């Protein structure tokens, strides 16, 4: 066991006897405390060592020259940033379940745009004007004009496949406008001849014609959209009847016989056009024709058809009855019937091309 603390101190009387062993000399620290320092005794040397840390490669220590440059530069306390004092007016909208909250569709031109957005409104106004009044056109230096004595206002330009790129690019722009009403990716190909009607620096009408081999004559009785058939209703007084009070239901016999000498073009059964099975030779096919909405009922389509008859075949003026039309819409049926003068005009398939 450790001895008591009193054993570390010297006894004051040397004559007193004790059976306990003498305590060792006190440690030097206590001598220092009580002022009993030995001048000849050397103090123990305490060595302090430092271990250098491993340098971090990511941290960059600035050089002494860089520090001098930083200290020599004056610190700017005033920011030189120019604040924009213009006030911004943001447009906010309330979504209350309206169907056209994000995009609005124009009922006239069919263009979808974000109402209230300045950029979208500008694009829509430009497209709307081009659709309703015609595509803006300033003219070319070299134009292939079609001479039409009956044409009093405007002019008709013919564009062929070997014409310069600016003319073909303008045709593509007009075709995209036509596709808004007539459908995509079928109106134009490289073998087509395009007739543009220009009036007041705008293209207000376009006709696309192509060479064909044969066409089919439309049956006049199929123009109302109903198949040609004989329907006979025969009421039989002695047939089975059902009576509910004063209401009597009588069964009728309907006999139908389909027309065997006709076929349906393009498989369109909704308002189908029936034509003769035997084809006739034909040269010019009217693939598509379009007039801007604000310029319709001005005989622009008739002028385009007249120009096509005069210039499609070199040195030959085709008769009106020799023009063949692709699968027409209801408006196309009315135009063909009015121009040809009869409901039995020629139609052709897109597979009967002479290319």
C-alpha positions as CSV (number, residue, x, y, z in Angstrom):
1,X,0.0,0.0,0.0
2,X,1.0,3.6,-0.6
3,X,2.5,5.3,2.5
4,X,0.9,8.3,4.1
5,X,1.8,11.7,3.0
6,X,3.5,12.6,6.2
7,X,6.2,10.1,5.4
8,X,7.4,12.4,2.6
9,X,8.4,15.1,5.0
10,X,11.6,15.1,7.2
11,X,11.3,14.8,11.0
12,X,12.0,17.9,13.1
13,X,13.8,16.2,16.0
14,X,16.8,14.0,15.4
15,X,16.9,12.6,19.0
16,X,13.5,10.9,18.8
17,X,13.6,7.3,18.1
18,X,11.2,5.4,16.0
19,X,10.8,1.9,15.0
20,X,9.4,3.0,11.6
21,X,11.9,3.1,8.7
22,X,13.2,6.4,7.5
23,X,11.2,8.0,4.7
24,X,13.0,8.8,1.5
25,X,13.9,12.3,0.4
26,X,11.0,14.4,-0.8
27,X,10.7,14.9,-4.6
28,X,12.4,17.9,-6.0
29,X,9.2,19.7,-6.8
30,X,8.5,20.2,-3.1
31,X,12.0,21.6,-2.6
32,X,11.2,24.2,-5.2
33,X,8.0,25.1,-3.5
34,X,9.7,25.7,-0.2
35,X,12.7,27.6,-1.7
36,X,15.3,24.8,-1.1
37,X,16.7,24.9,-4.6
38,X,20.1,23.6,-5.4
39,X,22.0,26.0,-7.6
40,X,24.3,23.3,-8.9
41,X,21.4,21.1,-9.9
42,X,20.3,21.2,-13.6
43,X,16.7,21.2,-14.5
44,X,15.5,18.4,-16.7
45,X,15.4,19.3,-20.4
46,X,11.9,18.9,-22.0
47,X,11.9,18.5,-25.7
48,X,8.8,19.4,-27.7
49,X,8.4,17.9,-31.1
50,X,5.9,18.8,-33.8
51,X,4.7,16.5,-36.6
52,X,4.1,18.2,-39.9
53,X,0.7,17.5,-41.5
54,X,0.4,16.0,-45.0
55,X,-0.3,18.8,-47.5
56,X,-3.7,18.8,-49.1
57,X,-3.4,18.9,-52.9
58,X,-6.9,20.6,-53.3
59,X,-6.0,23.6,-51.2
60,X,-3.9,26.2,-52.9
61,X,-1.6,28.3,-50.7
62,X,-1.2,31.8,-52.2
63,X,2.4,32.8,-52.9
64,X,4.0,35.7,-51.1
65,X,4.0,37.8,-54.3
66,X,0.2,37.2,-54.7
67,X,-0.4,38.1,-51.2
68,X,1.5,41.4,-51.7
69,X,-0.7,42.2,-54.8
70,X,-3.9,41.5,-52.9
71,X,-2.8,43.7,-50.0
72,X,-1.7,46.5,-52.3
73,X,-5.1,46.6,-54.2
74,X,-7.7,48.9,-52.7
75,X,-10.9,47.4,-51.5
76,X,-13.9,48.8,-53.4
77,X,-16.8,49.3,-51.0
78,X,-19.3,50.7,-53.6
79,X,-20.8,48.2,-56.1
80,X,-20.7,49.4,-59.8
81,X,-23.7,47.2,-60.8
82,X,-26.3,49.3,-62.5
83,X,-29.8,48.4,-61.4
84,X,-32.6,48.2,-63.9
85,X,-35.2,50.7,-62.7
86,X,-37.8,49.5,-65.3
87,X,-40.8,48.0,-63.7
88,X,-41.8,44.6,-65.0
89,X,-45.5,43.8,-65.5
90,X,-46.2,40.1,-65.3
91,X,-49.4,38.7,-66.8
92,X,-51.2,36.3,-64.5
93,X,-54.1,34.0,-65.3
94,X,-56.7,32.2,-63.2
95,X,-57.3,28.6,-64.0
96,X,-60.9,27.9,-63.3
97,X,-61.3,24.7,-65.3
98,X,-61.6,26.3,-68.7
99,X,-60.8,23.9,-71.6
100,X,-58.5,26.3,-73.5
101,X,-56.5,27.5,-70.5
102,X,-53.0,26.6,-71.9
103,X,-53.7,26.7,-75.7
104,X,-56.5,28.3,-77.6
105,X,-57.6,27.1,-81.0
106,X,-58.7,29.6,-83.6
107,X,-62.0,28.6,-85.1
108,X,-61.1,30.1,-88.5
109,X,-57.6,29.0,-89.2
110,X,-57.2,26.2,-86.7
111,X,-54.0,27.6,-85.3
112,X,-53.2,26.8,-81.6
113,X,-51.6,29.5,-79.5
114,X,-51.3,30.8,-75.9
115,X,-53.7,33.7,-75.5
116,X,-52.1,36.7,-73.8
117,X,-48.5,35.8,-74.8
118,X,-47.1,38.6,-77.0
119,X,-45.0,36.2,-79.2
120,X,-47.8,33.7,-79.7
121,X,-50.3,36.4,-80.5
122,X,-48.0,37.9,-83.1
123,X,-47.4,34.5,-84.8
124,X,-51.1,33.7,-84.8
125,X,-52.0,37.1,-86.4
126,X,-49.5,36.5,-89.2
127,X,-50.7,33.0,-89.8
128,X,-54.4,34.0,-89.6
129,X,-53.9,36.7,-92.2
130,X,-52.0,34.4,-94.6
131,X,-54.7,31.7,-94.3
132,X,-57.7,34.0,-94.8
133,X,-56.2,36.5,-97.4
134,X,-53.4,34.5,-98.9
135,X,-49.7,34.0,-98.5
136,X,-47.6,37.2,-98.9
137,X,-45.7,37.2,-102.2
138,X,-43.6,40.0,-103.8
139,X,-42.8,38.2,-107.0
140,X,-39.7,36.8,-108.8
141,X,-37.4,38.3,-111.4
142,X,-38.1,35.4,-113.8
143,X,-41.7,34.1,-113.8
144,X,-43.5,31.7,-116.0
145,X,-46.8,33.7,-116.5
146,X,-49.8,32.0,-118.1
147,X,-51.6,34.3,-120.5
148,X,-55.3,34.4,-119.8
149,X,-57.4,36.8,-121.9
150,X,-60.4,36.3,-119.7
151,X,-58.4,37.2,-116.6
152,X,-59.0,40.8,-115.6
153,X,-57.3,41.1,-112.2
154,X,-54.3,39.2,-110.9
155,X,-52.0,36.8,-112.7
156,X,-51.3,33.0,-112.8
157,X,-47.7,31.6,-112.4
158,X,-46.7,28.1,-113.4
159,X,-43.9,26.4,-111.3
160,X,-42.2,23.2,-112.6
161,X,-39.9,20.7,-110.9
162,X,-36.7,22.2,-112.5
163,X,-37.4,25.8,-111.4
164,X,-35.0,27.5,-109.0
165,X,-35.0,26.7,-105.3
166,X,-36.8,29.9,-104.1
167,X,-39.8,29.2,-106.3
168,X,-40.0,25.6,-105.1
169,X,-39.7,26.7,-101.5
170,X,-42.6,29.1,-102.0
171,X,-44.6,26.2,-103.4
172,X,-43.9,24.1,-100.3
173,X,-45.1,27.0,-98.1
174,X,-48.4,27.2,-100.0
175,X,-48.8,23.4,-99.8
176,X,-48.4,23.5,-96.0
177,X,-51.3,25.9,-96.0
178,X,-53.4,23.6,-98.2
179,X,-52.7,20.7,-95.9
180,X,-54.6,22.5,-93.1
181,X,-57.8,21.7,-94.9
182,X,-57.0,18.8,-97.3
183,X,-54.8,16.6,-95.2
184,X,-51.0,16.0,-94.8
185,X,-48.3,14.5,-97.0
186,X,-50.3,13.7,-100.2
187,X,-50.8,16.9,-102.1
188,X,-47.4,17.5,-103.8
189,X,-44.6,15.4,-105.4
190,X,-41.8,16.3,-107.7
191,X,-43.7,15.4,-111.0
192,X,-46.5,17.9,-110.2
193,X,-47.1,21.2,-112.0
194,X,-48.2,23.9,-109.7
195,X,-50.4,26.9,-110.7
196,X,-50.4,29.9,-108.4
197,X,-53.0,32.7,-108.5
198,X,-51.4,36.0,-107.4
199,X,-53.4,39.1,-106.6
200,X,-52.4,42.2,-104.5
201,X,-49.0,40.7,-103.7
202,X,-50.6,37.6,-102.1
203,X,-51.0,34.0,-103.3
204,X,-54.8,33.5,-103.0
205,X,-55.2,30.3,-104.9
206,X,-53.2,27.1,-105.9
207,X,-53.8,24.2,-108.2
208,X,-51.7,21.0,-108.3
209,X,-51.9,19.0,-111.5
210,X,-50.1,15.7,-112.5
211,X,-49.9,13.4,-115.5
212,X,-52.1,10.3,-115.4
213,X,-52.9,7.3,-117.7
214,X,-56.6,6.7,-117.2
215,X,-59.7,7.8,-115.4
216,X,-63.2,6.6,-114.6
217,X,-66.5,8.2,-115.3
218,X,-68.7,9.0,-112.3
219,X,-72.2,7.7,-112.3
220,X,-74.5,10.7,-112.0
221,X,-76.9,9.0,-109.7
222,X,-74.1,8.5,-107.1
223,X,-73.5,12.2,-106.6
224,X,-75.9,12.4,-103.7
225,X,-73.7,10.1,-101.7
226,X,-76.0,7.1,-101.8
227,X,-75.1,3.9,-103.7
228,X,-76.9,3.3,-106.9
229,X,-79.5,0.6,-106.3
230,X,-83.1,-0.1,-106.8
231,X,-85.1,-0.1,-103.7
232,X,-88.7,-1.5,-103.8
233,X,-91.0,-1.3,-100.9
234,X,-94.0,-3.6,-101.2
235,X,-96.6,-3.4,-98.5
236,X,-98.5,-6.6,-97.9
237,X,-101.8,-6.1,-96.2
238,X,-102.0,-9.7,-95.2
239,X,-98.5,-9.7,-93.6
240,X,-97.9,-10.1,-90.0
241,X,-98.8,-7.1,-87.9
242,X,-98.3,-6.1,-84.3
243,X,-100.9,-4.0,-82.5
244,X,-100.4,-2.1,-79.3
245,X,-103.7,-0.3,-78.5
246,X,-104.4,2.0,-81.4
247,X,-100.8,1.7,-82.8
248,X,-100.3,-0.9,-85.5
249,X,-96.8,-2.0,-86.7
250,X,-96.8,-3.6,-90.1
251,X,-93.8,-5.6,-91.6
252,X,-92.5,-4.5,-95.0
253,X,-90.3,-6.3,-97.5
254,X,-87.3,-4.3,-98.9
255,X,-85.5,-5.7,-102.0
256,X,-82.2,-4.3,-102.9
257,X,-80.0,-5.0,-105.9
258,X,-76.5,-3.5,-105.9
259,X,-75.1,-1.9,-109.1
260,X,-72.7,-4.4,-110.6
261,X,-71.2,-2.0,-113.1
262,X,-69.6,0.3,-110.6
263,X,-66.8,0.3,-108.1
264,X,-66.0,2.5,-105.1
265,X,-62.8,4.6,-105.4
266,X,-60.3,4.6,-102.6
267,X,-62.6,2.5,-100.4
268,X,-64.3,5.6,-99.0
269,X,-67.9,4.4,-98.1
270,X,-68.9,7.7,-96.4
271,X,-70.4,9.6,-99.3
272,X,-68.8,7.2,-101.7
273,X,-68.4,8.0,-105.4
274,X,-69.4,5.2,-107.8
275,X,-67.9,5.1,-111.2
276,X,-67.8,2.8,-114.2
277,X,-65.6,-0.2,-114.1
278,X,-64.1,0.5,-117.5
279,X,-61.4,3.2,-117.5
280,X,-60.9,5.8,-120.3
281,X,-57.6,7.3,-121.4
282,X,-56.8,10.6,-119.6
283,X,-53.8,12.9,-119.5
284,X,-54.3,15.6,-116.8
285,X,-55.3,14.9,-113.3
286,X,-56.3,17.7,-110.8
287,X,-54.6,16.4,-107.6
288,X,-55.7,19.3,-105.4
289,X,-57.1,22.8,-105.7
290,X,-57.3,25.5,-102.9
291,X,-58.5,29.1,-102.6
292,X,-58.1,31.3,-99.5
293,X,-61.4,31.7,-97.6
294,X,-61.8,35.4,-98.1
295,X,-61.3,35.1,-101.9
296,X,-63.7,32.3,-102.6
297,X,-66.7,32.8,-104.9
298,X,-64.5,35.0,-107.2
299,X,-64.0,32.4,-110.0
300,X,-60.3,32.0,-109.0
301,X,-60.7,28.2,-109.1
302,X,-62.2,28.4,-112.6
303,X,-59.3,30.6,-113.8
304,X,-56.8,28.1,-112.5
305,X,-58.6,25.2,-114.3
306,X,-58.7,27.2,-117.5
307,X,-54.9,27.8,-117.2
308,X,-54.3,24.1,-116.6
309,X,-56.2,23.1,-119.8
310,X,-54.2,25.6,-121.9
311,X,-50.7,24.8,-120.7
312,X,-50.6,21.3,-119.3
313,X,-50.0,19.6,-122.7
314,X,-47.7,21.5,-125.0
315,X,-49.6,22.7,-128.1
316,X,-52.9,21.1,-127.1
317,X,-55.9,22.7,-125.3
318,X,-57.8,20.1,-123.4
319,X,-61.5,20.1,-123.2
320,X,-63.2,20.6,-119.8
321,X,-64.6,17.0,-119.9
322,X,-61.0,15.7,-120.3
323,X,-59.9,16.9,-116.9
324,X,-59.9,14.2,-114.2
325,X,-60.1,14.9,-110.4
326,X,-58.8,13.0,-107.5
327,X,-61.1,11.7,-104.8
328,X,-63.0,15.0,-104.2
329,X,-64.6,16.4,-101.1
330,X,-68.1,17.8,-101.0
331,X,-66.8,21.2,-102.1
332,X,-64.7,19.5,-104.8
333,X,-67.8,17.7,-106.2
334,X,-69.7,21.0,-106.4
335,X,-66.7,22.7,-108.2
336,X,-66.3,19.8,-110.7
337,X,-70.0,19.6,-111.5
338,X,-70.2,23.3,-112.0
339,X,-67.1,23.6,-114.1
340,X,-67.7,20.5,-116.3
341,X,-71.4,21.2,-116.6
342,X,-72.4,17.6,-115.7
343,X,-72.3,15.4,-112.7
344,X,-70.6,12.6,-114.7
345,X,-67.1,14.0,-114.6
346,X,-63.9,11.9,-114.5
347,X,-62.1,10.8,-111.4
348,X,-58.8,8.9,-111.1
349,X,-56.9,6.8,-108.5
350,X,-53.5,7.9,-107.3
351,X,-52.0,4.6,-108.5
352,X,-52.9,5.4,-112.2
353,X,-50.1,8.0,-112.6
354,X,-48.0,8.5,-115.7
355,X,-44.7,9.2,-114.0
